[in-house]
Amino acid sequence: MALTPIQALRAVVSSQQGVARDWHIDDLRQHELRYFADLALIESLAPQGTVLELGAAPCHMSALLKLSGIDAVGVDIQPQRVGDLIRAFDLDVRRCDIECEPLPFADDRFSAAMLCETFEHQRIDPAFVLSEIHRVLAPGAPLLLTTPNLYALPNLARLALGRSIADPAHEFGKLRTLGHMGHVREYSAREVVGFLQASGFAIGSLRYRFHANKRGRRAALLRIAYRLCPRRFHREIVIVARKQGDGPRLQPLGDPGSG
């Protein structure tokens, strides 16, 4: 019997060796439900061509896209750190520092793009990232952007207790342990919408969601709280935006041609 896409991914992830193994296993456990939701959203948008996935590592979503019959190209700052998984599924993942370098693709190249759980990791120039996504998308093509909600219930509880939303030492430390920055900043939906509109995108839909991944008493209580509270306090912001008109065509910071 043929394996389903998620079974095939689990099998490869469980066979990983070396320093990336724990990252792979923990990431899949934490994000499997989100992967399903994002895959269903992309399939519902029915892109007629290639999908661009930005911030691809650990490339679990890249694998699920390919195993589901969706043509996809990934971009990551250090794809070699997950080279075993890339080779296992023969994925097309290009190296690019998306905050400092133009995307290595022609204008209007892609039928859809995914920037999922990546926006909050950007520490240099998120406006340039969105400008480049706008450039390489075909006219009218969708961008799926998901990012943690600044006003999620756990964040509000931490602030009420005088705690920070994320420990800076831990988040910056991920540059050495994982090869990419942790959460630099979490945003409100209004802030993300503002970024998108300034980059030439029209907002198609905006909603909130949470995924009940963890077990235990605290996780169960949080699930109950999420179900009872207004959706604007759920954990994730999910936006589908479409390329509209001309974008700002920003240059990387430090580029001699930038204004």
ABEGO torsion letter per residue (X at the ends): XBBBAAAAAAAAAAABBEAAAAAAAAAAAAAAAAAAAAAAAAAAAGBBEBBBBBGAOAGAAAAAAAAAGBBBBBBBABAAAAAAAAAAAGBBBBBBBAAABBBBBBBGABABBBBBGAAAABAABAAAAAAAAAAABBBGBBBBBBBBBAABAAAAAAAAAGBBABBAAAAAAAAAAAGBBBBABBBBAAAAAAAAAAAGBBBABBBBBBBBABBEAAAAAAAAAAAABBAAABABBBBBBBBBEBBAGBBBBGBAABX
